[in-house]
Amino acid sequence: MAMETGLIFHPYMRPGRTARQTFEWGVQNSVACDKAGFTSMMISEHASQIWENIPNPELIMAAAALQTSQIKFAPMAHILPHQHPAKLAIMVGWLSQILEGRYFMGIGAGAYPQASYIHGIKDAEPQMLNDMVRESLTIMEKIWKREPFFYEGKYWDAGFPEETPPETEDDEQHMLADFSPWNGAFPEFAVTGFSMHSPSMKLAGEKNFKPVSIYSGLDALKRHWEIYSEANIKAGYTPNRQRHAVSQTVFCADTDAEAKRLVMEGPIGYCFSKYLIPIWHRFGMMDGFAKDAGIDPKDADLEFLVDNVFVVGSPDTVVDKLNTLFEQCGGWGTLQVEAHDYYDDPSPWFYSLELLAKEVAPRVKLPGAQTAENQAVNA
């Protein structure tokens, strides 16, 4: 199968953007991606970061549901320690029904201590947050089964009441609303991982969730698949690379020079110069990229990223870069393109999305799929 294209909307809106502008840009991206042929759009949930300012991704999904027909949506991710799982289960079930199945659910433990503090978690340790994720999942799955229970957990209590028997055949007052997901099936879950030894990839493998790698270098990407596969096989499943999604900065234009200029001088370059590059240097997140290129992380600047890390260029160049990556790491099923703030002039961004979906993705396939295809042609 050919690689699919998806969008991941953080949304990296520059400080000063209003909530209305961020909301509008999210809906506009969903419509553009649906029209171009993207298969998925992930929308981040962040309650504290000024550059990543969407506390309610479900609002964009609900608005986009009325203006799209094919694309699937996911929060990427709902931060489970920050929400009561019973309330979240009801909301997710209803949104899944609204989207009539065009919904899957990204989950996370939370990457920003400030956001955890806002939600009453003062000294959040990774193990505690991961324990909260697992307990939250247990409660949500019980709610969706719609069978009577009462759960007293370490972090939350929740239950599902018994339905009162009807007094007459026409009595509907006793009936409980059904907020289980579309068609009663649990939604597919997705989990993101960034660090080399990501515990999220282990959780994804154990639970047979969809793995989503935030690209942090070739070694980390390969290790993500190893961790996921090992846990997946141990849990009795068969790993499928087509389910693997990789989030990366990608931009396509008619020529290599034009693509590089639009990135360096445009919203992507501004975001990395003002926000992401300082963060990556501060927390050692540039190390994997620098190792791949054999340079000192201190020497990694915006132009280095554009030339060596991002996937930037004409359709032919982007295809070549992705196929090279596929050969090096084994490939993946969906390229989740990192969205940026082209709100003031959307045309180059939407043109890039169209090129990626229509001229790039069909020419990028898993190495195994390419071999099988060639064998079939030559038979």
N, C-alpha and C positions, 0 to 999 in steps of 0.2 A: 504493500500500500504506500501511496505517496504521503509525504508529510502534510499535516494539517496546520492551519494558521489560527492562532487565537490572540487575544489582546489581554494584557494585565494592566489595570487602571489603578494606579496607586493614590493619587493621580499626578504627583509632582507638579502641582499648580504653584506658581511663584507667589510669595507672600504679597498680600494686597488684593488678591482675587477674592471676590465675594462668594458667599455660599451659593448664590444663584448662578454665578458664572461657572463654578465647579460642577454644579448639578447639570446645567445646560450642556457643558462640554462632555460630561459622561453620557448623556442621552444622545448627543450628536455622534459620538464615537460608536455607540451601539448600532445606530442606524447605518452609518457608513460601513461598519464591519459586516453587518447582515447583508447589505447590498453587494459587498465585494466577495462574499463567500467564506468569511471566517466562520469557524465552527463553534467558538467559545469566547466569552468575555468574562474575565475574573475582575472583581472590584474589591479593593482592599478596604479593611475596616481599621481606621486609626482615630483615636480620640485625643491625642496630645500633640502630634507633630504638625507644624504650620505648613510644611511642604506637602504633607500627605493627609489632607484634612477631610476625610469622609468618615464620620462616625456611624452612618447608617447606609451601607451599600444597598440594602434592600429597597430603599426609596428610588434609586436610579433604576434598579431592575424592574420595579413595578411600573414606572413610567415607560421604560423601554419595551415592556411586554406588549403595549398597545401599538408600538410603531415598528416591530420586528416580527419575523415569522419563522426563521430557521435557527438562528444562533442560540446557543445555550448559555446560561448565566450561572455564576457562582460567586458568593462572597469569598474573598481570598485574603484573609480568612476571617470568619467570625472568631473572635478571641473568647474561647469558652470560659476561662476563669472570670471574665468580666460580666457575664450574664447568667441569670438564673436559667438553668436548663429546661425547666418546664415551660417558661415563657418563650424561650427560643424555639423549642420544639413546635409549639403552636404556630408561631410566626413563620417558621420554615415550612411547615406543612401547608399553610394557607398560600404562601408565595409559590410553592411547588404546584398547587392547584391552579393558581392564577396563570402561571406560565405553561400549564398543561404538559408537564414533563420536561420542559426546556430548563431544567434546574439541576445543578449538583452543588454540593456543599463543601466549601473549603473550611478547614478548622485549624486553629493554632493556639499556642499557649501564651503568646504575647512577647514581643521583642523589646518593648520600651518600658522601662521601670516607671516613668512618669504616668503612663496610662494605667498601669496596675495600681499605683498610688491613688490616682483619682477614683478608682473603683474599690478603695478600702484595703488594698493589699500593700502594706507598708514595706515589708522586707521580703520581696518575692524571690524565692530560690527556684532554679530550674526544675528540681525534682518535685517541689511542691506544686508548681504550675502544671507540670506534666501529669501529676496525680489528679489534679482538678480536671484536666482534659478527659482523662479516662472515666472519672466519676460522672462528669457531665454527659458523656456519650452513653453511659449505662442508663441514666435517667431518661434521656431523650428517646432511646430505643424502646424503653418501657412505655412511655407516653404514646408513641406511635402504634404500639400493639393494641391500645385501647382495651386492655384487660385490667380489672381492678387490682390495685396494689397500693401500698404506702411504703415509701423508702426513706429511711433515716440514715443519711450518709455522714461522712466526715465534714463535708463542706456545705451540702444542701439537703433539705428535706423536700420530698415531692410525692405526689400520688395521682391515681386515677380512680374516681369514685364509681361505685356500682350504679348502674342506670336504674331509676325507679320504675317498677312495673307499671304499665298503663292500666288505668281504671276501666277504660272502654276501648273498643277497636279504633275509635276516632280520636283518641287522646294522644296528642303529640307533644304535650308539655313536658313529659318525662324524658324525652329524647335528648341526648347530649350531642353537641355539634361535633362533626367529624373533621378534625384538623390533621388527620394523617396525610402524608405526602400523596401526590397524584397517583391514582389507581391503587393506593394502599401499599405501594412498595417503598422501601426505604430509599432515599436518594443516594447516589454515588457520593462517597466522601473523597476529598482531595487534601493532601498535606504538603506544605512547602518545606524545603530544606536548603540551607545555605552553607553551613560550616562543613569542613572536610569529613568529620565523623558525626554527621547530623543524627541526633536521636529521633527526629521526625521521620527520617527515612526508615528507621527500624520499626517505628509505630505503623507506618504505611504498609510495610511488608507484612507485619504480624496480622493486621486487620484487613489486608487485601484492599487498601485504599489506593487511590490514584496518586502516584508520586509526582511532585512538581519541584524541579530543581531551579533555584535562583543561581544563575551561572556565576561561579566564582573561580573559574580556572579549570583546565582540563583534568588535572589530577582529582580535584574535588568532584567533578562531574562523574568521572569513572567510579570513584569510591561510592558516590550516592547509589549508583546502580548495583554495585556489589552488596552494599548494606541492605538495600531493599530486596534484592533477589535472595540473599541468604535467609532473611527473615521470612520472606514469602514462601520459599520452598519448605522451610522448617515448619511453617503453619499449615502445610498441606496444599498449597496453591502452585500454579504454574506462572512464573513471571512473564509478562507480555510487554515488550518494549513499545508497542503501539500506544499503551496507556501512559507512558512516561511523557511528561511535558517539561520543557526547559524555557525559563524566562531569560530573555536576553535583550540588549539594546540593538535594534535593527532599524536601518533606514535605507530606502531604495529610491533612486532617481534615474533619469535617462542615461547619465554618464557618471563615472567614478568621481570626477572633479566636482560636478554639481552636487552629488550626494555628500561628499566631504565638506564642501562649503556650507551647505544648508545645515549640517550637523554642527560644525565648528562655530558658525556665526549665529545659529538659531537657538531655539528653546532647549534643545538637548545639551548643547555646549554650555548654555547659561546655567542650567540645572546642575550639571556636573561641576562646573567651576565654582559656583556659589555654595553648593550644598553637598553633593555626593562625594566628590573627590576629597574634601577635607575630612568627611566622616570615614571614608575608606582608609585614609592614611592614619587617622587617629586610632582606629580599632584593628589595624593590621589586615583589613579586608582587601588591600591591594597586593598582598604577598603572593597569592596564587597566580595572578596575572603576570606579575614580575618574574616569577619562577619560570612560567611557560616561555617567556621571552629572553630569559637569561640576563636580566638587568637588576639593579638595585631598586627596591620599591620606592625609594626617595626620588628616583628619576622618572617615575611614572606620572605623566601629566595628561592633559586632555588629548593632545595629538597622538600620544602613545596609545591611549585607549581607542581612539578612532581608527588608527592604523592596525592595531594588533589584537584588540579585544572585541570591540563592537563589530557587528556585521553590517558594513556600510559599503554602498557602491551601486553600480548598474545591476540590472537583473542577472546578467551573465556572471558578474563578479560575486554577487551574493550567493548564487547557486554554487559556484566553485568553492566559496568559503564554507558554506554549510556542508557540502559533500565531503570536503576535507575533514571537517569536524566529525562528521558521521563515521568516516573511516577510522578516525583516531579513537573514538569513544564507543562505537557500536550503534550510535543513532538513537533517535527518539521519535515519538509519534506526533507531538504538537509543539510548534514553536510559539511560545507566548510572548508576543512583542510588547516591550515595555512602553506604555503610553507617556506622552509628554505634552506640555502646555502650548499647543498651537492655536489656542482660542482666538487670538487676534487675526491670524491668517491660516485657516485650516487647509487650504488647497494643497500645499506641498505634502502635508501629513496624510491627507486622505488619498492623494495620488500614490504615495509610498505604500499605503495599505493595499490599494488595488493591485499594484505591481507585485507585491509579495504574495497575495492570494492567487492571482491569475497567471503570472509569468514565472514565479520562483517556486512556490510550493509543489506544483505538479512535477517538477524536475528533480526533486530531492526525495530519495527513498531510502529505507533501511538497507544496509549492505546485503543482508540475506535476501531481501525482496528483490534487489537488483540482480543477484546471481540467479535466483529462481526464474525471473523474467527472461533473462538471457538464455537460460537452458531451454525454456519453453519455445522461444523464437527459433533456436537452432535445431530443435528436435525434428 
